Amino acid sequence: MSDHPSSPPPHVPDAELWESIEDLCGWLDANRPVDGPDGLLLRILKLSEEVGEVAQAVVGATGQNPRKGTTHTWDDVRSELCDVAVTALVALRTLTPDAREVFVRHLEGVTRRSLGA
């Protein structure tokens, strides 16, 4: 039995989100300076850059760098987290044309594992 309250199954992301991911992936494919396996790796590594920007925004929002003070807001942190999500979905789509199905299946598994059946 789960310690978590019962919750409805996760909402499947709507088609507009996946259309946008598809469009972004196509745009990146048409404008990438590096092709082939290296281009694929660079697209996945972009995720690390975006995660670093989240960390930078958190440090800035909390004023943890005494030399710089408060340089970001929590809105900046939210924005950077959205960039991480978009970048991850684009990377997933780059790896498989079935990104939506792969993501939904994975989310369902994580939800079951975390919240119970």
C-alpha positions in Angstrom: 0.0 0.0 0.0 1.3 3.5 -0.9 1.9 6.2 1.6 0.8 8.7 -1.1 -2.8 9.8 -1.5 -4.7 8.3 -4.4 -4.4 10.5 -7.5 -5.8 10.3 -10.9 -3.6 8.9 -13.6 -1.3 11.4 -15.2 -2.8 13.6 -17.9 -1.3 12.7 -21.3 0.4 15.7 -22.7 -1.7 17.3 -25.4 -1.0 17.1 -29.1 0.0 20.8 -29.3 3.0 20.1 -27.0 4.2 17.3 -29.2 3.6 19.3 -32.4 5.8 22.1 -31.0 8.5 19.5 -30.1 8.3 18.1 -33.6 8.6 21.6 -35.1 11.5 22.5 -32.9 13.3 19.3 -33.7 12.7 19.9 -37.5 14.0 23.5 -37.1 17.1 22.3 -35.3 17.7 19.5 -37.9 17.6 22.1 -40.7 20.0 24.5 -38.9 22.5 22.2 -37.2 26.2 22.9 -37.8 27.2 19.4 -36.9 25.6 16.3 -38.4 25.7 12.6 -37.7 26.5 11.0 -34.4 28.3 14.1 -33.1 25.3 16.2 -33.8 23.1 13.7 -31.8 25.5 13.8 -28.9 25.7 17.6 -28.9 21.9 17.8 -28.9 21.8 15.5 -25.8 24.7 17.5 -24.1 22.6 20.6 -24.5 20.6 19.3 -21.6 23.6 19.6 -19.3 23.9 23.2 -20.3 20.3 23.9 -19.5 20.5 22.2 -16.1 23.5 24.4 -15.4 21.4 27.4 -16.1 18.8 26.2 -13.6 21.6 26.0 -11.0 22.8 29.5 -11.9 19.3 30.9 -11.6 18.8 29.2 -8.1 22.1 30.6 -6.9 21.0 34.0 -8.2 17.5 33.9 -6.8 18.8 33.0 -3.4 21.7 35.5 -3.4 24.2 32.8 -2.6 27.1 34.5 -4.4 28.0 37.4 -2.1 30.0 39.0 -4.9 26.9 39.2 -7.1 24.0 39.3 -4.7 20.5 38.5 -5.9 20.7 38.4 -9.7 17.7 36.2 -10.6 14.1 35.6 -9.6 12.1 32.5 -9.0 10.4 33.2 -12.3 13.8 32.9 -13.9 14.2 29.5 -12.2 10.8 28.4 -13.5 11.7 29.5 -17.0 15.0 27.6 -16.9 13.2 24.5 -15.7 10.9 24.8 -18.7 13.9 25.0 -20.9 15.2 21.8 -19.4 11.9 20.1 -20.1 11.8 21.3 -23.7 15.4 20.4 -24.3 14.8 16.9 -22.9 11.8 16.3 -25.0 13.6 17.5 -28.2 16.5 15.2 -27.4 14.0 12.3 -26.9 12.4 13.1 -30.2 15.8 13.1 -31.8 16.3 9.6 -30.6 12.9 8.2 -31.6 10.0 9.3 -33.8 7.8 7.6 -31.1 8.9 10.1 -28.4 5.3 10.8 -27.2 4.6 7.1 -26.6 7.9 6.5 -25.0 7.4 9.4 -22.7 3.9 8.6 -21.7 4.8 4.9 -21.1 7.7 6.0 -18.9 5.6 8.6 -17.0 3.0 5.9 -16.3 5.7 3.6 -14.9 7.2 6.3 -12.7 3.7 7.2 -11.5 2.8 3.6 -10.7 6.2 3.1 -8.9 5.9 6.3 -6.9 2.2 6.6 -6.2 1.1 3.0 -6.4 -1.4 1.3 -8.8 
